[in-house]
């Protein structure tokens, strides 16, 4: 590898045009197969800290692709992506060779497989002083399918591969690992990059190109390049005050380019008016386009049908406004994404809201889908979703995740945010708050402050919390924001009631927070005329009474159209006239929908489902209040007609959940339920339950969850004459308590459950562990361990015993097609519970049992299984049992068939009744079918 020439070093010296600005010069040669990159690099690094440095940290992020235990590999598994985990060695990225010098003296490098290289300095580097580092290294580039960067069949995308200092760590002490979150590590740096490429290949990137394949200039972001045999298009925008070239790292269709030539000047002008600056050059990679385009405007594809929400031109307009907005903000604002992701994401959402308000003010969330006709009618018009505006999507996304208590605080570390919260919290919630503030203080005042803040922090690292402080100085009503972003909030404004006082209405508003957050009050007349009032609240008072002219007020609303991230909008509406004065209306709906907070909604859903061979099909109606969003108080009543018995059956439940925002508890639910169905021909059962479930708070990015539950169940069964003669149980009270732990990560899935169950005649404890290992793509090995023990067992029969190959469903909690079947195909249904044996090994267990169930992939849908166990019954010797066979996963987790081969009973295919020994799993559950279709066959 050649040294950097004296001429290039002299050129570097000229390039250092400003003190305290780092510079990096790179000569890079790409191999013919585009798998290795040979690099000569010189770094001029200044000590930007306030202390002496005895070492310098360089980021070697290609090492993130080199092994399974890196932060990148783990994050990909969190996203259910196993490509990097199962990659071959030649598909990984790594640093093959490295030599570092300073002043012609070698600097030792301890471990080139580490992502952070701490280089010891022979002389102390004082604040403001600089050091020159010469690096010679060879990179093995990874496959681009892992992150979008690396080598693919068509080209090579380079970003985060060159070895560079971490400008966000001036003290050079904190390790920073690559996680594919598009965080910047370089800013205010002068770059010179020269490529030596295979013939017919060209380079393009976000640096100014001085000559073919050579780039130079200052960047406040990280350099990125695309090396390809194709030269991709660019669009030059030249208007009165905007002169910008937009370059694309992917091909554009002629109609797409034509649309963009119209929309891009409009976008850039709109953005410049609000943030004050536009870069001279904008480079959009394919990865950036896919990440930052407009969410929720894609066509809906179902089977071979395709339903458009918006026209192709509208989609490009909305997509590229979001893309261009984020790219301009990235080029204009320097922040550490880990800590301050919310600032640029929030400003992007704010710009989108303003753009939609101007150009799509009345456009609906479902777009043209609302007008789709089926048999001449427009069924979506029956849904409230058809009335939701596109601008309301920002508040709705927050409502959706908040209702599950899976939201996160705005200033959470970015790497800890779930993928959905990256959008709903970092972007949408913050953007909603910015828009809310702009509405109350005046949009021009807000945007002037944004422009001043960006201009005053140009080319330097920015702390967005300073912006919130300046905002509070400009308008004290925004002073709550600094504290607001540090917590998961459950702010709620409530319209308590109103009272007419002469020509005025005295309206009482209550809030559940001490913060002095203003609230927007809106009145609507019968003919649709609206008036708005901003009501300032006081820090020490939670109730505020405001008087407004009565006029012809029909409806009173707080924070309409989800303009503020409240925890509950259902108490933000009151009617001033009519039967429902000072209250809310009731609305009946046929199908589950996005909730309309203006009404108390009751959903009436027709139900037809197959229950079991006794009730057969159940036909009825379900009455409930559960919409697409979770609610604290839920009720459900389902009266049904049993076609098998000709009798009325049904079930009902009421539950209330406590969802503390910042606690060890995610939810605490109390509920009661009841049901009446049949478990045998002409034999019914009645079940009444009282229960409580406690779910512990989980990291929204994590696959780990845990819960504890306790319940009391009362059962009453009809008995046949034979059952009466055998003194069977017709009534019993059952108590249950249990803890469950589940980790559903991609490679190593595991769960653990311990429980106890008791009544007057018995008390038993059980433990169950499960482990599933994906040892190759779509190839898995699973192991289940079960142990059960009777502390007391004085029962009259085997009803409550542990099952070996069949379960006794005395709690009526399994979906058995033939609850009481003792022969025939219904009795061959298999439920993985208790012993979990697939062969029909006779008997039950009334003392203790331990078993292990093993299952592994062999080829496509074919698995092999084996079960083994030991059990002990009263007054009998301990027995060892086992079985083995083949499992066919026809539809995973929905329809699976077990073919026994060898067991304690012998070679089962030789038995005359082998057909009766075949077992199957059949779950008549729509969600299982959907999940199977989504995962595909394996």
C-alpha positions, 0 to 999 in steps of 0.5 A: 500500500503506497504512502500518501504523497507529499503533494497531497499532504501539502494540499491538506495543509491548504485545506485547513482553512480555519483553526479548530476544524478537523480535516480528513483526507482519504485515498480509497481503492475498491477491489474488482469484486467490490468486497475490499476497500484499501484506504490511505487516510490522514486525520488532522484532529484537534483537542476540542475538550477542556482537558489534556488528552493522553489518548484519542478514540477512533471509531472502527464501525465496520467491526460491528458487522464482524461477529454475533455479539455486537450491538448491531447484531443484537438490535437486528435480532430485536427487529426480528431480522436474522440475516446478520446472525446467520451470515457467512464469513465472506458476507461480514464486514471487518478490518483486515489490516491497520497501521497507525502513525503519527510523526512517523512513529507507529501507534500500537492498536490493541484489537482491530475487532473492537468498534472503539480504538483507543490510541495512546499518545506519546505526548499529551495533547493539550486543549486546542492543539492538533495531531496528525494521524496517518492510517493505512488499512484494508476493509472487508465490506459487508453485504448491504442487505444487513443495513443498506450499506456495503456491497450488493449485486448492483453497487456499493454504498459507503457510510460509517466504514472509514475510521474517524474520530467521534466529534460528539465525545471530545473527551475521548472516553465513552465507547460508541457502538454502531447500531444502524440508527443513522446517528452522526459522528462527524461535523464541521469537518473538511473532507477530501475523498478520492476513489480508485474504482473498477472500470465502468463504475462511478461514485456519487455522494453528499460531498461536492464532486471536484472531478470524477470520483473525487470529492472535497468540502465541509460537512456537518454530517457524515459522508456517504457515497454510492458506487455504481455502474449507473449514473443516477439523476439529479434535479437543479432548483433555481428560484429567486432565493433557492439554488440547490441541487438534489441528487438521488442515489437511485433511478427515477421513473420519467413521471416521478422525475416530472412530478419532483421537478414541480414539487421540490421547488415548492417543498424547499420554498415552504421549508425555507420560509419556516426554518430559514436555511436550505443547503446548496446540495442535497443527497438522498440515498435509497435507504434514507428515502425508505426511512423518512418517507410519509408513513401511512399513505401506501396502497393497500394490497389484499390478495390480487386486489390493490386499493389506492389511498392517494394518487401517485402524484399526491404520494410523491408530494407527501413522501418527498416533503417528509424526505426533504424536510428531514434531510434539510434539518439533518444538514442544518442542525448538529445534535447528538441523535442519542440524546436529542433525536426528538428535536429534528424529528419533532421539527420534521413532524411540525413541518409536515403538519403545516404542509398538510394544513395548507395543501391538504386541509380537508383530506381524510386519513383513508384518502380515496379509499373512502369512496371505494364501492362494493356492490354499489355502496361505500362501506367505509363511510360507516366507519368513523375512520372515514371522517378522520383527517390526515392531520389527525394521524399525529395525535392518533399514533400517540393515542394508540401506543399510549393506550397500551402503556408502551409509550416512552418519554420524549427524551429517552435515549434513541437506541432505547426507543421502539421502532414505533415510538421512534415515529409516534413519540420522537416524531409525532408527539414532539411535532404535536407539541411544537404545533400546539405551541405555535398555535398558541403563541402565533406561528410566525413567532414560533418559526422566527425563534426556530430560525434564530436558533438554527442560525445562531448554532450553525456549524456547532453542536446544539443542545435543543433544551436551550431552544425550549428555554428560549421558547419559555422566555418568548412565551411563558405558556410554553415553560412546561415543555422542558419538564414535559419531555422528561416523563411519560405523561398522562395529562388530561383536561376534562370538561366537567360541566357548564352553567348559563349565567345570563348571556354567558356560559360558565364552563368548568375545566379540570386538569390532572396536572399541576403544570400550567399547560394552556388548553384550547376551548372551541365552541360550535353552533348548530350551523357549524360556525366555530369560535376558539379560545385559549384558556391559561391554567394556573400551576397551583389550581387544577380547576378553572372556570372560564366565561364565554359569550353564550351566543348559539353554542351547540357543542363545547370541545377541548383540544379538538382533532388530537392537537395535544397529547392527552391521555383521554379525549373522551371527556373533552366534549359536552353538548350545550343544548338538547336531550344530551345537554351537559353530557355525551351522546350514545352511538351504536356501531356495527364494526370495530373502528377508530374511536370517536371520543365525542360519543359513548360508543357501543359496538354491536358485532355479528358473531358466527363461530364453531365452538365444539361438537356439542354446541356446533356453530354459535350464532349471536351478537357481541356488545362491547365498548372496545375499539381499535384502541385499548381502554381502561374500562371494558365490557363485553356481552355475547348472547349466542344461539347454539345450533347443536343444542337449539339453546341460548348460550353465551358469555360476558365480562367486565374489566378495569385496568390501571395503567401507571405511566412510570412504574414497575407495573405496566397494567393491573386488571381486575375483572369478572366474567361468566359463560354458559356452554355445553361440554357434552351432549345435552350437558351444560356447564356454567362458569363464573370468575373473578380475576386479577392480572398484573403485567410488569412494565417492559422495555418496548424494544425488548422481547421480555415480558412477565406477569402474575395472575390470580383468579377464583372460578366457580363451576357448575356442571350438568351430570349424566346418570352415570356421572351421578352414580359415580359421585362426580363433581357437579359444583366446585370452586377453583383458585389459581395463581401463577407467574409467567415469564416470556422472552420471544426473541428471534434466536433463543426463545424461552418462557417459564411459568409456575402456578398453583391451583387448589380447592377443598379436595386438592392442591397442586403446583406446576412448573413449565419451561420452554426453549426454542433455538433457531439453529439455522434460518427457519430451522428450530429445535424446541425443548419443553420441561414440565413438572407437576406435584400434588400437595394434597389430593383427596379427590373422588375421581381422576377429573383433576389429575395430571394428564399424560397424553390427554388433558382434563379440561375441568376449567374449560380453558382449552379449545377442545372440539370434543370436550368429553370425547373418549373415541373417534377423531375428536378424541385425537385432538392434541393440546400441549399441556401437562405431560405433553405426550403425543402417543396415547399412553393410558392413565392419569397421574394423581401424585407427581409427574415430570416430562420433557418434550423435544421437537426439531426441524428436519426438512421444510414442514417436517419435524421429528419429536420425542417425549420422555417422562417419569410419573408416580401414582398413589400405591403404584411404582414409579414408571418411565414412559417415552414416545417419538414420531414425525410432526407435519406442520401443515399450517404452523400453530394452526393445523399440525399432525403428529404421526407416532413411530416408536414409544413405550407401547412399541412400534406403533405403525404396526398396530392395526388401529394406527389411524386412530393413534394419529394426533392433530392440533387444530386451533379455530382462531383467526389470529393464528391463521393471520400469524401463520400467513404472515410468517409463511411456511417452515 
